[in-house]
Each structure stands twice: as structure tokens, then as C-alpha cells.
Amino acid sequence: MRIFQSHGSPHCRLITYIVASIIVTALGCAAWFTFNAAQRAPNVTFTLLSGQKISTEQLAGKVYLVNFWATSCPSCIQEMPTLVHAYNTFKDQGLEIIAVAMNYDTPSYVRNYSQTRQLPFKVALDDGSAAQQFDKIQLTPTTFVIDKGGRILKRYTGAPEPRELHQLLEAALRRNTQ
């Protein structure tokens, strides 16, 4: 290319380097915003065990956690005490948790599990649409932490590490901005 040839006035070379630097910086900024912009939680309506419906739209302004799980999933059962502890620790600061049982789970098993374990948070039965809208969830447990502005802060595939989860929730609950 002619602009990178060594002959030409020093002034032209300087302008060429400045223009090239601006282009590289602009591309870098565009890439950063593209890949680092937080994904928004989809607008989903969950049907709770009680039959009540709650949507992500109704949770706007709150920090909430959506956990996809199944009673037949050993890792899901193992992580439930972590979710119960997180909920009990942060519920007074406004944390909401919705444990969404996968559509292949037997509703009576979900109801029995949540009653015998006295799960303190909302438990929903999925007809498959919530898992589909949350990025086609197939593996359980999969957990999303969503901030007050409806942005997904973190997606965990597998059980979250309790200390990391608590730090993330604490930071999200402290933030006032939406």
C-alpha cells in the first residue's frame, strides 16, 4: 500500500499514522463494547408451584437469581443448601431467587422436594419456554445472577462456588444504579 511506503513527506507519514491509530482505537473500542456488554435477561414469565405467575419484568429494580434445576440432578440437590443460605443471607436486602424445575421433572417430585426441604424462595415449573429463552438451557444446574437493571452479571453452569456467589450478590445489592 502506498501509505506505508517509506518515501513521502514526514507530514504525510505522521497523518497516516494518526489516522491508522484512530482506526485501530475505534475498532478496539467497538470490540470491547461488543464482547463486554452485559446481556440482558429475557422477558420470561414463570409459573410458581402455587400457580401464581411472576415475570422478569416484575423483578426489575431487584437483584435476582434464576436457577434451572431438576430433582433427578445430584449436583442440583447438592447446591440447594448454598442457594438457601444465599437467600437467607440477602433476602432482607432485596434478593429474589426463582428455582426453575426443568420441564422433564415430575411436578409432584418438585412439590415434594420443595416442601420437605422447606425451600424459602420461589419455585417454578417450566414448560420448556423459560429454559429456551434463557439461552436454551439443557444442563442443570445452570444459574443466572441478574442485576437491578436486568443485566446478566454471571452465568454458572454447575454449582456456583459459595464464597464467589456471595461476593457477587453483595456487590450487586450494594449498587444503586439501574
ABEGO torsion letter per residue (X at the ends): XAAABABEBAAAAAAAAAAAAAAAAAAAAAAAAAAABBBBBBBBBBBBAAGBBBBAAAABGBBBBBBBBBAABAAAAAAAAAAAAAAAAAAAAGBBBBBBBBAABBAAAAAAAAAAAGBABBBBBBAGAAAAABGGBABOBBBBBBBAAGBBABBBBEBBBAAAAAAAAAAAAABABX
